[in-house]
Amino acid sequence: MRLLPVLIALVVSVLVYVLVFEHDRFLPAPATQPQTETTSPETAPQTTQIMRVVALRSQAREVDSAVVVRGRSEADRIVELRAETSGLVINDPLRKGHMVTQGDILCRLDPAARNAALAEAQARLSESQTRIPEAEARANEARAQLEEAEINANAAENLVESGFASQTRVAATRAAVSSAQAAVQSATSGLEAARAGIESARAAVAAAETEIARLAIVAPFDGVLDTDTAEIGSLLQPGALCATVLQLDPITMVGFVSELQVARVEMNAPATIRMASGRRVEGRVTFVARSADDVTRTFRVEVTVPNPDLSLRDGETAEILIGAAGKRAHLLPQSALTLDDEGALGLRIVNPDSLAQFVPVELLRDTPSGVWLTGLPDSADVIVIGQDFVTDGVPVDPVFQELGQ
């Protein structure tokens, strides 16, 4: 039972060998025709083989070369409001999601003895202000006494020269002048001290008023609360969080563009944003980074989008299409791309002389229906099948097909 399959296999192997390697022995010899003319290799006709390829007639079209960026939404402003002074919260809290207007009080702290400190500072200011007239009067009195002493000293010196006064009187008048000068300096110093006291009292009043103003933590802009405000009765120390406020109108869409595409992004360029939910919104580019990220080597791009109904939220995933200058391009199948001997990306086309020609191209965009390419003439017969089997200058016989076949 096992010998029969082995014999069959041997017979089949012999037949295959004979048909492949010994078939010439079993064929009849070709009939020889009389040689009527001897043709030298130099005079033999040269025949060039024409390659048959499949080509596609392509026409350039104007396309929008939008820059597509994956990104996310960010609030235009995010502020954490923190206490600048210590105190107990004395107002009821506002819950997260509450809409606030600029100037709304979010946390109010107990003033405690701060009002009394302000009243004391104001009283000291009033007291300092009342000392000014007294100090000015003393200064004027000291100047008058100095003037009187100088007159007496001059008179005494004249009398001494005439022999009607003694040197003792002159010395006494000169001493009176020196005493009057000292009094003037003392009165002037007292006036300056009174004025300095006023400035100090004013500074104390301003400090007390600032401390009282810090008791009310207010919303810096219109927005929405991202957290609850501090609970009533809680003690806030300097730096403690009162609330977090977001400004979502307008909202900012943030993406990162590669260094190959950043030159195509311009300020104030229109942009279309497709949210993860499928919603589409419009905006404009408001920021293009001048410095690349050290890790990713990409550039931050911001698009500002109006959001009056606050339907867009912070942190949503989005696809940003930034408008750029349009270009004329060809839509061709990706399989038509090839490389030349130097590794350049391009296509092979059929030139007007029916010869194959390599043309370098630039990839503009990849779509499900094909790739958009630039670098070709407006009209081109592109080889889509057989481009890897021909080189420049090879005659070709194109068979044309429609895109999508």
Protein Blocks (a to p, Z undefined) as FASTA:
>chain_A
ZZmmmmmmmmmmmmmmmmmmmmmmmpccddddddfbdcdfklpccddddddddddddddd
ddddddddddddddfbdcddddfbdcddfbdcddehiacdehiafbdcdfkjmmmmmmmm
mmmmmmmmmmmmmmmmmmmmmmmmmmmmmmmmmmmmmmmmnopacfklmmmmmmmmmmmm
mmmmmmmmmmmmmmmmmmmmmmmmmmmmmmmmmmpccdfbdcddfbdcddehiacdehia
fbdcddfbdcdddddddfklmmmpcghiacddddfkopacddddfbdcfbdcfklopacd
ddddddfkomacghiacdddddddddddddddfklpccdfkopacdddddfkopacdddd
ddfbdcfkbccdehiafbdcddfbhjlmccehiacddddddehZZ
